[in-house]
Amino acid sequence: MERSEPVTQQLKVAAGRIGSIDVVRGLVMVIMALDHVRDLLHISALTQDPANLATTTPTIFLTRWITHLCAPTFVFLSGTSAYLSLRRRGATGQTVRANRFFLLKRGVVLLLLELTIVNFAFWFDIHFRTIMLQVIFTIGGGFIVLSFLSKLPARTLGIIGLIIIFGHDLLLLVPPFGNQTARFIWTLFFRIDLFTFSPTFTVLAAYPLIPWLGIMLVGFVGGQLMERPMEQRKRLLFGLGLASLALFLILRLVNLYGDQVPWAVQKNSVFTFMSFINVSKYPPSLLYTLLMVGIALLILSITDGAYNALTRVLTVYGKVPMFYYILHWYLVHLSMIAMSLLQGYSLADLPTGALNFGRPAGAGVSLGVVYLVWLALVIILYPLCKWYGRYKSAHPEITLLRYV
């Protein structure tokens, strides 16, 4: 008896990878490196907010704005990949309980990596006097929550995700807690905040779990789309991307709900446009999510089935996201130290302290040099990622490689 076409397609998806996921993930990771190079090397990064329309320039603003695409796309695709991973493991006979435990372990490993190897890459501080909870923290926490929620029907998970995305902005109206413990717990789940627990220990919670969990849950349910035949899923992804952008446009024009900062007419049309697209990432507002996920869905649709030199290169990065993420932070930080030394500073001149990457106040390079350093780092990472991808593929028996 022949299998039906949908079942056959699902088995094919369960057995392999969806190329466009690796391509898009690779694209946003390449873009992500630009933001981190700008943060640590640009001459005005310590004193100028690139999103402050009173002081920024269009070039600096757009250099920062384009990198807003990275975190929501990465979190969304983490959910999608988790769904497809569970499907693959189920197709090989793994039990539901074993699959959920695998997701739980994956989340715990990511949290441990964030608190150790990743945070050391941020600060190069062996004493760990500063801890910054960023995207790896929220993905790890999201996987842990998802390991418990994955037993629910996909439709239910999608509804929960949409409720979070559309409603969590209302939680910004909750006044800050006076008790530091309560404030810290609330922050981990719902908003960003800085905590100085002692003169030698500071925590910046920059990626609250629940707002980003909404994006991950929608991405998890979106994994079902990737089981459909390619032409069908391309149309669906493109249509959903356009719908997301259309809803963003409507809500942004209404200018009443969906973002912490309403847009306003500025000194010229360029800055007015910048104000219109200047959406809030910390935490991710409804409009930020609609705009960035909408763009990501369009790119997923366009790159699905596209095989060319560019997609092949991006796939190399996209297949080893955690390896790339960790390694690129170390290279960016080392580049900042090298820049400082070349500009006449000594190692003793590198400052220390809470939320201090160690860059002297007078050190820095122009935006043009930032772009050159970014391209150089991305090129250096290519053969390393290609080697690691091959090594990981050749050694499935090494359990640790499944997490990095």
Buried (B, 14 or more C-beta within 10 A) or exposed (E): EEEEEEEEBBEEBBEEBBBBBBBBBBBBBBBBBBBBBBBBBBBBBBEBBBBEBEEBBEEBBBBBBBBBBBBBBBBBBBBBBBBBBBBBBBEEEBEEEEBBEBBBBBBBBBBBBBBEBBBBBBBBBEEEBBBBBBBBBBBBBBBBBBBEBBEEEBEEBBBBBBEBBBEBBEBEEEEEBEEEEEBBEBBBBBBBBEBEEEEEBBBBBBBBBBBBBBBBBBBBBBBBBBBBEBEEBBEBBBEBBBEBBEBBBEBBEEEEEBBEEEBEEBEEEEBBEBBBBBBBBEBBBBBBBBBBBBBBBBBBBBBBBEEEEEBEBBBBBBBBBBBBBBBBBBBBBEBBBEBBBEEEBEEEBBEEEBEBBBBBEEBBBEBEBBBEBBBEBBEEBBEBBBEBBEEBEEEEEEEEBEBB
